[in-house]
Amino acid sequence: MSYPLHRAVGVRLAQMVGLAVFLALVFLILAGGSPIPSPVLKMEEVAQPTKDTNPFSLIALHKRLPAKAIAKVQRFVHYYGSDHKRGFEGSLARSTRYIEPFRKIFRQNGLPEELAYLPLIESGFDHTAVSPANAVGVWQFMEATGKRFDLDATQWADHKRDPLQSAQAAARYLKYLYQMFGNWELALAAYNAGEGSVRRQIKINKKEHKPTRFWDLDLPQETQGYVPAFLAAVIIAKNPGAFDFHRIPFQPELVFDQIKVHPGTSLAQLAGQMEISLEDLLELNPSLLSGMVPPTGEPYLLRIPNGMKAKIPGKLGSGKPGRDWMLYPITKKETPEDVATFLRAKSASILKVNQLRSNQELLPGRFLIIPL
């Protein structure tokens, strides 16, 4: 099919299905015709994230990408829609659990919302994912990079495994990389291969008087495929029906309440007291490694099923607490006065909220509400 005929068909398609879906289909039908000639933006033209209103829109990509890049994106669009269709469908299904919170995080950081789809090619939106190189979680952070962006790991908790905390770190890291390299293709390549690898190859190309765009760098094979794979994933994810992805079992969006609990609190004890599933608590708090919150430090902000926080006073038989409070587990026989002394808290407040007598014996397994 000749390129002029592509254009004639394109006009009709655009009228029928709208420009956004049409441009997505263009990536597929162009495989048999002439590539769309397109200039490449200079790095200085995209030096600040806020200047790109939507650098990953289909129109922006067609304007920015060279012909060889479009061909690579086409191949990944075909791959995700054929050989890897079942796996990609599973990733799309899981994506809806996190995509809106991720989009919000990237908006708050002044970054394109499309970056929220990066886990489609990193982990398939699976928070249990571990790579052969031991990168973990939805955003696949390595140990050293995680530490740089406050994703600490101890025997009690590994915050690289938390989708929301690691999304915050990913936004900071991608913003840092964008400011370093000046365009999103190079920033994404550095997210995959490390900024050092990309900088070295740019230096080599400059020395040899070669272009320094991502598409012209001799990067590792995985990284060469990483950027077009991401662009293809975004195109499909924004219009899955246009690529024959139908009846996807999308997961509900992640929603939860949060409460403060005393350091060392057992999740099993809490689940039993609250009459909720331990598996639900672990699913909501994937960074916790040992079935308990870290035993030292400040009260821990724990996620619990949505709507549960308001039910806690009733389940504990206590009065309505104030705005700021914590759950304290009873692990041995003690009295409210013992608890107040241990926590250096006001015993009168503990007695009032929990409707207890000062010398009342408390048995292991129950919780007290401690006003803070």
C-alpha positions in Angstrom: 0.0 0.0 0.0 1.5 3.3 -1.0 1.9 6.3 1.4 -0.7 8.5 -0.5 -3.2 5.7 -0.1 -2.3 5.4 3.6 -3.2 9.1 3.9 -6.5 8.7 2.1 -7.4 5.8 4.4 -6.1 7.8 7.3 -8.5 10.7 6.7 -11.4 8.3 6.8 -10.2 6.6 9.9 -9.6 9.9 11.7 -13.2 10.8 11.0 -14.5 7.5 12.3 -12.5 6.8 15.4 -11.0 10.2 16.3 -7.4 11.4 16.1 -6.0 9.8 19.2 -7.0 6.3 18.3 -6.1 6.9 14.6 -2.6 7.9 15.5 -2.3 4.7 17.6 -3.4 2.7 14.6 -0.9 4.5 12.4 2.0 2.8 14.3 0.6 -0.5 13.0 -0.4 0.3 9.4 2.8 2.3 8.7 4.8 -0.9 8.8 4.1 -1.4 5.1 4.5 2.2 3.9 6.9 5.1 4.1 7.8 6.3 7.5 6.6 9.7 8.6 9.5 12.2 8.3 9.9 14.0 11.6 12.4 16.4 13.1 14.0 15.7 16.4 13.9 18.3 19.2 17.1 19.7 20.4 18.0 18.9 24.0 17.8 22.5 25.0 14.3 22.8 23.7 13.1 20.3 26.4 15.4 21.3 29.3 12.6 21.6 31.9 9.9 19.0 32.5 7.2 21.7 32.7 7.9 22.8 29.1 6.6 19.5 27.7 2.9 19.6 28.1 2.6 16.0 26.9 5.8 14.7 25.5 4.4 11.1 25.2 1.3 12.0 23.2 1.1 10.3 19.9 1.3 13.6 18.1 4.4 14.6 20.0 6.1 11.2 19.4 5.5 11.5 15.6 7.0 14.9 15.6 10.0 13.9 17.7 11.0 10.4 16.8 13.2 9.5 13.8 12.0 6.9 11.3 14.1 4.1 12.8 12.6 4.8 16.2 9.1 4.6 14.9 9.9 1.2 13.4 11.2 0.0 16.7 8.1 1.1 18.5 5.9 -0.6 15.9 7.7 -3.9 16.5 7.0 -3.7 20.2 3.3 -2.8 19.6 3.1 -5.9 17.5 4.9 -8.0 20.0 2.6 -6.9 22.9 -0.4 -7.5 20.8 0.6 -11.0 19.6 3.4 -13.1 21.1 3.2 -11.5 24.5 -0.5 -10.6 24.5 -1.5 -12.7 27.5 1.3 -11.4 29.6 0.7 -7.8 28.6 -3.0 -8.2 29.3 -2.2 -9.3 32.8 0.0 -6.3 33.3 -2.8 -4.0 32.1 -5.2 -5.7 34.5 -2.9 -5.1 37.5 -2.1 -1.5 36.4 -5.5 -0.1 37.4 -4.7 -0.9 41.0 -2.0 1.7 41.1 -2.2 3.9 38.0 -4.2 6.7 39.5 -2.1 7.1 42.6 1.0 6.9 40.4 -0.4 9.6 38.0 -1.0 11.9 41.0 2.5 11.4 42.3 4.0 12.3 38.9 1.7 15.3 38.5 2.8 16.6 41.9 6.4 16.3 40.8 5.7 18.3 37.6 6.4 15.2 35.4 4.4 13.6 32.5 1.7 11.3 33.8 2.6 8.7 31.2 5.6 7.8 33.3 3.1 6.1 35.6 3.0 3.3 33.0 6.7 2.5 33.3 6.0 -0.5 35.5 4.3 -2.2 32.5 7.8 -3.0 31.2 9.6 -3.0 34.6 7.5 -5.5 36.6 4.1 -5.9 35.0 2.7 -3.9 38.0 3.6 -6.9 40.2 4.8 -5.7 43.6 6.4 -9.1 44.3 8.6 -9.0 41.2 12.3 -9.7 41.7 14.7 -9.4 38.7 17.7 -11.7 38.1 19.8 -8.7 39.2 17.8 -8.5 42.5 15.9 -5.4 41.6 12.6 -5.6 43.5 9.1 -4.2 43.5 6.8 -2.5 41.1 9.5 0.0 40.2 12.4 -2.4 40.2 14.8 -0.5 42.4 18.3 -1.9 43.1 19.7 -1.7 46.6 22.1 1.2 45.9 19.7 3.3 44.0 17.0 2.7 46.5 19.2 4.1 49.3 19.9 7.2 47.2 16.2 7.9 47.2 15.3 7.0 50.8 14.1 3.5 50.1 15.8 1.9 53.1 15.9 -1.8 53.7 16.3 -3.6 57.1 15.4 -7.0 58.4 12.0 -5.7 59.2 11.0 -3.6 56.2 12.1 -3.0 52.6 10.6 0.1 51.2 11.6 -0.7 47.7 8.8 -3.2 47.8 6.1 -0.6 48.6 4.5 0.6 45.3 3.6 4.0 46.6 6.8 4.8 48.4 8.9 3.5 45.4 6.7 5.5 43.0 7.7 8.7 44.9 11.3 7.7 44.6 10.9 6.8 40.9 9.5 10.3 40.3 12.4 11.9 42.0 14.9 9.8 40.2 13.3 10.3 36.8 13.2 14.1 37.4 16.9 14.0 38.3 17.7 12.1 35.2 15.7 14.4 33.0 17.5 17.4 34.4 20.8 15.6 33.7 20.1 14.6 30.1 17.5 17.0 28.8 15.1 14.6 27.1 13.0 11.7 28.1 14.5 9.0 25.9 17.9 9.5 27.5 16.4 9.8 31.0 14.5 6.5 30.5 17.6 4.8 29.2 19.5 5.9 32.3 16.7 4.6 34.5 17.3 1.2 33.0 21.1 1.2 32.5 22.3 3.8 35.0 23.3 7.4 34.3 26.9 6.4 34.1 26.4 4.1 31.2 24.5 6.6 29.2 26.9 9.4 29.9 29.9 7.3 28.8 28.2 6.5 25.5 27.3 10.1 24.9 31.0 11.0 25.5 32.1 8.3 23.0 29.7 9.6 20.4 30.8 13.2 20.9 34.4 12.2 20.5 33.6 10.4 17.3 31.4 13.3 16.1 28.3 11.2 16.1 24.8 12.2 17.1 24.0 11.8 20.8 20.3 11.1 20.7 19.3 7.9 22.4 18.6 6.3 19.1 22.2 6.8 18.0 23.9 5.4 21.1 25.5 2.0 21.3 23.9 1.1 24.6 23.3 -2.5 26.0 20.8 -4.4 24.0 18.3 -4.4 26.8 18.4 -0.7 27.1 18.1 -0.2 23.3 14.8 -2.0 23.6 13.7 -0.4 26.8 12.6 3.0 25.5 10.7 1.8 22.4 9.1 -0.9 24.6 7.9 1.8 27.0 6.6 4.0 24.2 4.7 1.0 22.7 3.3 0.1 26.2 2.0 3.7 26.7 0.3 3.7 23.3 -1.5 0.5 24.0 -2.4 1.3 27.6 -4.0 4.5 26.6 -6.2 2.8 23.9 -6.2 -0.9 24.6 -9.4 -1.5 22.6 -7.7 -0.2 19.5 -5.2 -3.0 19.7 -7.7 -5.8 20.3 -7.3 -5.9 24.1 -10.9 -6.5 25.2 -12.5 -7.8 28.4 -9.4 -7.1 30.5 -10.1 -8.1 34.2 -9.0 -4.7 35.5 -8.3 -4.7 39.2 -9.9 -2.1 41.5 -7.9 1.0 42.5 -5.9 0.7 45.7 -7.7 2.5 48.5 -7.1 2.1 52.2 -7.2 3.7 55.6 -4.1 4.4 57.7 -3.6 4.1 61.5 -0.6 4.5 63.8 0.5 1.4 65.6 3.1 0.9 68.3 6.6 -0.3 67.1 6.8 -4.1 67.1 3.0 -4.7 66.6 2.2 -8.1 65.3 0.1 -8.1 62.1 -1.4 -11.4 63.0 -2.5 -10.1 66.4 -4.0 -7.0 64.8 -5.8 -8.9 62.1 -7.3 -11.2 64.8 -8.5 -8.3 66.9 -9.9 -6.4 63.9 -11.4 -9.5 62.4 -9.7 -8.9 59.1 -7.6 -11.1 56.9 -3.8 -11.2 57.6 -3.3 -11.6 53.9 -5.1 -8.3 53.3 -2.8 -6.5 55.8 0.3 -8.0 54.1 -1.0 -7.1 50.7 -1.6 -3.5 51.8 1.9 -3.3 53.5 4.2 -5.2 51.1 7.3 -3.5 52.6 6.9 -5.4 55.9 9.0 -8.5 55.8 8.5 -10.3 59.1 4.8 -10.1 59.9 5.3 -7.2 62.3 6.0 -3.5 62.1 9.6 -2.4 62.9 10.2 -2.8 66.6 12.0 0.6 67.0 11.4 4.2 66.2 8.2 6.2 65.9 4.7 4.9 65.8 4.3 3.1 62.4 1.8 4.3 59.9 0.0 1.1 58.8 -2.4 0.6 56.0 -5.6 -1.2 56.8 -8.7 -2.0 54.6 -10.7 1.0 53.5 -13.4 2.0 56.0 -11.9 0.0 58.9 -10.4 3.0 60.8 -13.9 4.3 61.8 -14.8 0.8 63.1 -11.9 0.3 65.4 -13.3 2.0 68.5 -16.4 -0.1 68.3 -14.4 -3.3 67.9 -12.3 -2.4 71.0 -15.3 -1.3 73.0 -13.7 2.1 73.5 -15.0 5.7 73.3 -14.3 8.0 70.4 -10.6 8.9 70.2 -9.3 12.3 69.3 -7.7 13.2 66.0 -4.3 11.7 66.7 -3.9 8.3 68.3 -2.1 5.0 68.1 -2.9 1.3 68.8 -0.9 -0.4 71.5 -0.9 -4.2 71.7 -1.1 -5.9 75.0 1.5 -8.8 74.9 1.6 -9.7 78.7 -0.6 -9.2 81.8 -0.5 -5.6 82.8 -2.8 -2.7 83.9 -3.6 0.6 82.2 -1.3 2.3 84.7 1.6 0.0 83.6 1.0 0.9 80.0 0.9 4.7 80.8 4.1 4.4 82.7 5.8 2.5 79.9 4.7 4.9 77.2 5.1 8.0 79.4 1.5 8.9 78.5 -1.3 10.4 80.6 -3.1 7.5 82.3 -6.3 9.6 82.6 -6.6 9.9 78.8 -5.9 6.2 78.3 -8.5 5.2 80.9 -11.1 7.6 79.5 -10.8 6.6 75.8 -10.6 2.9 76.5 -13.3 3.0 79.3 -11.1 1.2 81.8 -10.4 1.2 85.5 -6.8 2.1 86.6 -6.2 -1.3 88.2 -8.0 -3.3 85.6 -6.0 -6.3 84.5 -5.4 -6.4 80.7 -4.8 -9.8 79.0 -2.5 -10.4 76.0 -4.2 -10.2 72.6 -6.1 -7.0 73.1 -5.3 -3.5 71.9 -5.6 -0.1 73.6 -6.1 3.2 71.9 -3.4 5.6 73.0 -4.1 9.4 72.5 -1.0 11.2 71.1 
